[in-house]
C-alpha cells in the first residue's frame, strides 16, 4: 500500500485485451481498494460494458460511469481511462479507445483509505485477458491528452504521473531484502517494493498493443 496512490483528483488508464467472451459477473481491471472503500476502479460489468467507479462514505455508496457500448471482442486491444476531479469541477469521465463515453457530476470525496493497488482484480473478481501500460496520475488528463498519448510510451518522469506499469520488464527475480518474485516494475519510482507482486496465474507475453516507443536520444531509433 502506497499513500501516493490515495487520490482525490486522478486519471487512471490502461490497455486490455480479452481472452474470453464468457462472463457471468463483472471483471475488474484495476482497483485501488481498502476493505469496502474503493478510491478508483476500472472494470467490465456483467453486460460487457466498461465502467469506472469509486466509493464514498466509507464504502457506503458508489458512484459509477458506464459506457453505453459493449466490449466483447477478443481480437483487439482496447484502452480505458477514468478521470475524476473532486476538488475543482466534480466531473467524472470515462473514455474508451480515446472516445468519451460518459460524463457524470459527482462533487463527492472518494474513499482514500490506505489500501493496495491491484492490477487485474479487486481481490475477488479477476479479469480474463491481458493488461498493459497501466498509468496512475494525480491530475486530470484532458481528452486530447489521453487520445494523443495513449499509444505513446511514457518516460516515467511526466508531471503528475504517480505510477507507470509498462509490463515489458519481464519477471524480477526478487530484491536483496526479499526472496519474493515481483512482476511489473513501476517506471516512476524504479523500486522493487513499488512493483506489482507476482502471485502466480499470469505470464508476460509478446502480444501487446501498438505503441510509439521512446526516442530518448533523439536519433530517430
Secondary structure per residue as TSV (DSSP state, phi and psi in degrees):
chain	resnum	aa	ss	phi	psi
A	1	X	-	360.0	130.2
A	2	X	-	-123.0	126.0
A	3	X	G	-57.4	-27.0
A	4	X	G	-67.1	-16.6
A	5	X	G	-85.7	-8.5
A	6	X	-	-82.1	108.8
A	7	X	-	-132.4	135.1
A	8	X	S	-93.0	-23.4
A	9	X	E	-124.9	126.7
A	10	X	E	-155.3	156.9
A	11	X	E	-130.9	123.6
A	12	X	E	-119.7	129.7
A	13	X	E	-144.5	155.4
A	14	X	E	-164.9	165.3
A	15	X	E	-106.1	146.9
A	16	X	E	-142.8	153.6
A	17	X	E	-141.5	120.9
A	18	X	E	-72.5	147.1
A	19	X	S	-107.5	-8.8
A	20	X	-	-154.6	144.7
A	21	X	-	-95.0	-0.7
A	22	X	-	-77.7	120.5
A	23	X	-	-155.8	113.0
A	24	X	S	-98.8	-23.7
A	25	X	S	-131.8	173.8
A	26	X	-	-66.5	152.6
A	27	X	E	-122.6	130.1
A	28	X	E	-98.0	130.1
A	29	X	E	-94.8	-37.4
A	30	X	E	-150.3	134.8
A	31	X	E	-146.5	129.5
A	32	X	E	-116.6	97.7
A	33	X	E	-133.6	145.9
A	34	X	E	-133.3	101.2
A	35	X	T	64.7	-126.7
A	36	X	T	-81.5	-9.8
A	37	X	E	-95.1	127.3
A	38	X	E	-116.5	118.0
A	39	X	E	-67.7	-44.4
A	40	X	E	-161.8	143.9
A	41	X	E	-144.5	143.4
A	42	X	E	-124.1	136.3
A	43	X	E	-160.9	-172.8
A	44	X	E	-124.8	124.5
A	45	X	-	-79.3	179.2
A	46	X	T	-66.9	-11.6
A	47	X	T	-100.3	14.6
A	48	X	S	72.0	20.4
A	49	X	E	-104.5	126.5
A	50	X	E	-61.7	144.9
A	51	X	E	-146.2	161.3
A	52	X	E	-133.5	148.5
A	53	X	E	-157.3	166.4
A	54	X	E	-146.7	161.5
A	55	X	E	-107.8	161.0
A	56	X	E	-144.0	171.5
A	57	X	T	57.3	48.1
A	58	X	T	55.6	42.8
A	59	X	T	83.1	4.8
A	60	X	T	-78.0	-17.3
A	61	X	E	-146.8	158.2
A	62	X	E	-129.9	139.4
A	63	X	E	-115.9	127.1
A	64	X	E	-131.7	142.1
A	65	X	E	-118.9	132.4
A	66	X	E	-128.9	137.3
A	67	X	E	-71.1	137.3
A	68	X	E	-73.3	-16.4
A	69	X	E	-97.3	137.9
A	70	X	E	-79.2	154.7
A	71	X	-	-127.5	100.5
A	72	X	-	-119.9	-22.7
A	73	X	-	-69.0	154.5
A	74	X	S	-111.5	4.3
A	75	X	S	-89.3	-27.7
A	76	X	S	-120.8	153.2
A	77	X	-	-82.0	145.1
A	78	X	E	-132.9	151.7
A	79	X	E	-113.3	135.0
A	80	X	E	-127.0	136.9
A	81	X	E	-133.9	133.5
A	82	X	E	-114.5	127.1
A	83	X	E	-125.2	135.1
A	84	X	E	-149.6	138.2
A	85	X	E	-127.9	100.2
A	86	X	T	-86.6	-4.0
A	87	X	T	-97.1	-51.5
A	88	X	T	-105.2	-37.4
A	89	X	T	-120.9	-26.1
A	90	X	-	72.7	11.4
A	91	X	E	-88.8	133.8
A	92	X	E	-121.6	129.3
A	93	X	E	-135.1	146.8
A	94	X	E	-122.7	127.6
A	95	X	E	-115.3	138.5
A	96	X	E	-126.8	121.8
A	97	X	T	53.7	39.5
A	98	X	T	80.6	1.9
A	99	X	E	-110.1	129.4
A	100	X	E	-68.6	123.8
A	101	X	E	-105.1	-30.0
A	102	X	E	-158.1	145.8
A	103	X	E	-127.9	138.8
A	104	X	E	-135.9	155.9
A	105	X	E	-114.0	112.6
A	106	X	-	-105.6	-51.6
A	107	X	-	51.1	42.9
A	108	X	-	-124.2	146.3
A	109	X	-	-87.2	116.3
A	110	X	-	-68.2	151.9
A	111	X	-	-66.7	130.2
A	112	X	-	-127.3	33.3
A	113	X	-	-60.4	156.5
A	114	X	S	-71.6	107.1
A	115	X	-	-141.6	174.1
A	116	X	E	-83.8	152.5
A	117	X	E	-93.5	117.3
A	118	X	E	-110.4	133.3
A	119	X	E	-109.5	122.9
A	120	X	S	90.2	5.0
A	121	X	-	-173.4	163.4
A	122	X	S	-109.4	14.3
A	123	X	S	99.7	-12.2
A	124	X	S	-135.3	-43.4
A	125	X	S	-110.2	102.8
A	126	X	-	-90.5	163.6
A	127	X	-	-99.3	136.2
A	128	X	S	-96.7	98.3
A	129	X	E	155.4	-160.8
A	130	X	E	-113.8	148.1
A	131	X	E	-129.7	140.3
A	132	X	E	-144.1	157.2
A	133	X	E	49.1	63.6
A	134	X	E	-85.4	127.5
A	135	X	E	-128.4	132.6
A	136	X	E	-119.2	123.3
A	137	X	E	-116.5	149.9
A	138	X	S	-99.4	18.2
A	139	X	S	-132.0	162.9
A	140	X	-	-79.9	122.9
A	141	X	-	-95.3	131.0
A	142	X	-	-74.1	165.4
A	143	X	H	-58.0	-39.6
A	144	X	H	-65.1	-42.3
A	145	X	H	-64.3	-40.3
A	146	X	H	-65.1	-49.6
A	147	X	H	-64.7	-41.9
A	148	X	H	-68.4	-34.5
A	149	X	H	-108.7	-2.6
A	150	X	T	-64.9	-26.6
A	151	X	T	-101.4	5.7
A	152	X	B	-105.0	123.3
A	153	X	-	-66.1	134.2
A	154	X	-	-86.1	163.8
A	155	X	-	-89.3	-23.5
A	156	X	S	99.5	-9.1
A	157	X	-	-107.6	11.6
A	158	X	-	-67.3	144.5
A	159	X	T	-61.2	127.0
A	160	X	T	88.9	-5.6
A	161	X	E	-81.1	117.4
A	162	X	E	-89.2	-47.5
A	163	X	E	-143.8	147.1
A	164	X	E	-143.4	106.0
A	165	X	E	-102.7	100.1
A	166	X	-	-77.3	-23.2
A	167	X	S	65.0	20.2
A	168	X	-	-119.3	19.7
A	169	X	S	-100.5	1.6
A	170	X	-	64.2	-171.7
A	171	X	-	-81.7	133.2
A	172	X	B	-87.3	137.9
A	173	X	-	-78.6	-7.3
A	174	X	-	121.1	159.6
A	175	X	-	-97.8	167.6
A	176	X	T	-60.3	-22.8
A	177	X	T	-95.2	-1.6
A	178	X	-	-153.3	146.4
A	179	X	-	-93.0	1.6
A	180	X	-	-64.6	150.7
A	181	X	-	-97.9	128.4
A	182	X	B	-106.7	149.8
A	183	X	-	-96.3	-104.7
A	184	X	S	-76.6	126.3
A	185	X	-	-77.7	140.0
A	186	X	B	-84.9	111.0
A	187	X	T	-78.3	-0.4
A	188	X	T	-84.4	-48.9
A	189	X	T	-95.2	-29.2
A	190	X	-	56.8	37.8
A	191	X	-	-114.7	141.6
A	192	X	G	-57.7	-45.5
A	193	X	G	-65.1	-16.5
A	194	X	G	-97.4	4.2
A	195	X	S	-89.0	157.7
A	196	X	-	-71.3	126.6
A	197	X	B	-74.8	128.3
A	198	X	-	-81.1	121.5
A	199	X	-	-113.1	11.4
A	200	X	S	88.4	166.1
A	201	X	S	80.0	14.3
A	202	X	-	-143.9	167.5
A	203	X	-	-155.6	148.9
A	204	X	-	-76.8	147.0
A	205	X	-	-140.0	157.4
A	206	X	S	-83.9	-5.9
A	207	X	-	-81.6	100.4
A	208	X	-	-133.1	160.0
A	209	X	-	-68.1	156.3
A	210	X	-	-71.1	114.9
A	211	X	-	-119.9	151.7
A	212	X	B	-91.8	114.0
A	213	X	-	-81.1	161.1
A	214	X	-	-70.7	136.4
A	215	X	-	-114.4	80.2
A	216	X	T	-66.3	-28.4
A	217	X	T	-103.1	2.8
A	218	X	S	70.8	22.3
A	219	X	S	-94.6	3.5
A	220	X	-	81.6	8.2
A	221	X	-	-118.0	360.0
